[in-house]
């Protein structure tokens, strides 16, 4: 049992380290994005691009970052969920072992054999209850995973919709600009 808890604790530490690394990666990505915007602004100031071009590139990069952040957040949440599921499984097995041992001691104290009949049915009932709890935990985890995927999908859709709206506004602006 100690080995499993050690493994779960190691996995939890790994997840924490992974979260820190991703946070630092996001900060580096933000710094790189600022640098890219500074370069875009420099190109604009030197006459290389129009303000609309710079704005469009800025908005496209911002949309890409939002999508990347949504994907990273969903992946991290799924990793955390997997660790929580493993910890729940370990706890459930430990709880079952203790309940079976306690019940066997009670049967032994009463002089009842655990090798058949009612005693075996009681022990099987404990195991069945643990199995049912495992199924319910798996169903809850699947719902959470779907929720994370849906959140990410909605973020991507919203960003794509915003990007399309901006493109249409820009095209309309260009069309009215040239119509005179």
C-alpha positions in Angstrom: 0.0 0.0 0.0 2.9 2.3 0.8 4.3 1.9 -2.6 1.1 2.9 -4.3 0.8 6.0 -2.1 4.4 6.9 -2.9 3.7 6.5 -6.6 0.6 8.7 -6.3 2.6 11.3 -4.3 5.3 11.3 -6.9 2.8 11.7 -9.6 1.2 14.6 -7.7 4.7 16.3 -7.4 5.3 15.7 -11.1 1.9 17.4 -11.9 2.9 20.3 -9.7 6.3 20.6 -11.5 4.4 20.4 -14.8 2.0 23.2 -13.8 5.0 25.4 -12.8 6.7 24.6 -16.1 3.6 25.4 -18.1 3.1 28.7 -16.2 6.7 29.7 -17.0 6.2 28.6 -20.6 3.1 30.8 -20.8 5.0 33.7 -19.4 7.8 33.1 -21.9 5.2 32.9 -24.6 3.7 36.2 -23.5 7.2 37.8 -23.5 7.8 36.4 -27.0 4.4 37.8 -28.1 5.3 41.3 -26.7 8.5 41.1 -28.6 6.6 40.2 -31.8 4.2 43.1 -31.3 7.2 45.5 -30.7 8.6 44.2 -34.0 5.2 44.7 -35.7 5.0 48.2 -34.4 8.5 48.9 -35.6 7.6 47.7 -39.1 4.6 49.9 -39.0 6.5 52.9 -37.9 9.1 52.3 -40.6 6.3 52.3 -43.2 6.4 48.5 -43.8 2.8 47.9 -42.8 -0.4 49.7 -42.4 -2.2 50.1 -39.1 -4.9 47.6 -40.3 -2.2 45.0 -41.1 -0.6 45.4 -37.7 -4.0 45.2 -35.9 -5.0 42.1 -37.9 -1.7 40.4 -37.1 -2.0 41.4 -33.4 -5.6 40.0 -33.2 -4.6 36.8 -35.0 -1.7 36.2 -32.6 -4.0 37.0 -29.7 -6.6 34.4 -30.9 -3.8 31.8 -31.3 -2.6 32.4 -27.8 -6.1 32.1 -26.4 -6.6 28.8 -28.2 -3.2 27.6 -26.9 -4.0 28.6 -23.4 -7.4 26.9 -23.6 -5.7 23.7 -24.8 -3.1 23.8 -22.1 -5.7 24.4 -19.4 -7.8 21.5 -20.6 -4.8 19.2 -20.8 -3.7 20.2 -17.3 -7.2 19.8 -15.9 -7.3 16.3 -17.4 -4.0 15.4 -15.9 -5.1 16.6 -12.5 -8.4 14.6 -12.9 -6.4 11.4 -13.8 -4.3 11.9 -10.7 -7.4 12.4 -8.5 -9.0 9.3 -10.0 -5.9 7.3 -9.2 -5.9 8.6 -5.6 -9.6 7.8 -5.3 -8.9 4.2 -6.6 -6.2 3.7 -4.1 -8.3 5.1 -1.3 -11.3 2.9 -2.4 -9.1 -0.3 -2.4 -7.7 0.6 1.0 -11.2 1.2 2.4 -12.4 -2.1 0.9 -9.4 -4.0 2.4 -10.1 -2.6 5.8 -13.9 -3.3 5.6 -13.3 -6.9 4.5 -10.7 -7.4 7.3 -13.0 -5.9 9.9 -15.9 -8.1 8.7 -13.7 -11.2 8.7 -12.7 -10.4 12.3 -16.3 -10.0 13.3 -17.2 -13.3 11.7 -14.3 -15.0 13.4 -15.3 -13.6 16.7 -18.7 -15.0 16.3 -17.3 -18.4 15.1 -18.7 -18.0 11.6 -16.6 -19.2 8.7 -16.0 -16.8 5.8 -15.7 -19.6 3.3 -19.3 -19.8 2.2 -22.9 -19.0 2.8 -24.0 -15.7 4.3 -20.5 -14.6 5.3 -19.3 -14.9 1.7 -22.3 -13.0 0.5 -21.6 -10.2 2.9 -18.0 -10.0 1.7 -19.1 -10.1 -1.9 -21.5 -7.3 -1.2 -18.6 -5.1 0.1 -16.7 -5.8 -3.1 -19.7 -5.0 -5.2 -20.3 -1.7 -3.4 -16.6 -0.8 -4.1 -17.0 -1.7 -7.8 -20.2 0.4 -8.0 -18.3 3.3 -6.5 -15.5 2.9 -9.0 -18.0 3.0 -11.9 -19.6 6.1 -10.6 -16.2 7.8 -10.2 -15.4 6.9 -13.8 -18.6 8.3 -15.0 -18.1 11.6 -13.1 -14.5 11.8 -14.5 -15.8 11.3 -18.0 -18.3 14.1 -17.6 -15.6 16.4 -16.3 -13.3 15.5 -19.3 -16.1 16.2 -21.7 -16.7 19.5 -19.9 -13.0 20.5 -20.3 -13.2 19.5 -24.0 -16.4 21.6 -24.4 -14.9 24.6 -22.8 -11.9 24.4 -25.0 -14.1 23.9 -28.1 -16.2 26.9 -27.1 -13.1 29.1 -26.7 -11.8 28.0 -30.1 -15.2 28.7 -31.7 -15.5 32.1 -30.1 -12.0 33.1 -31.2 -12.8 31.9 -34.8 -16.0 33.8 -34.8 -14.3 37.0 -33.5 -11.6 36.6 -36.1 -14.2 36.2 -38.9 -16.1 39.2 -37.6 -12.9 41.3 -37.6 -12.0 40.2 -41.2 -15.5 41.1 -42.4 -15.3 44.5 -40.7 -11.9 45.1 -42.3 -13.1 44.0 -45.7 -16.1 46.4 -45.3 -13.8 49.2 -44.3 -11.6 48.6 -47.3 -14.6 48.4 -49.7 -16.0 51.7 -48.4 -12.6 53.3 -48.5 -12.1 52.4 -52.2 -15.7 53.1 -53.3 -15.2 56.9 -53.4 
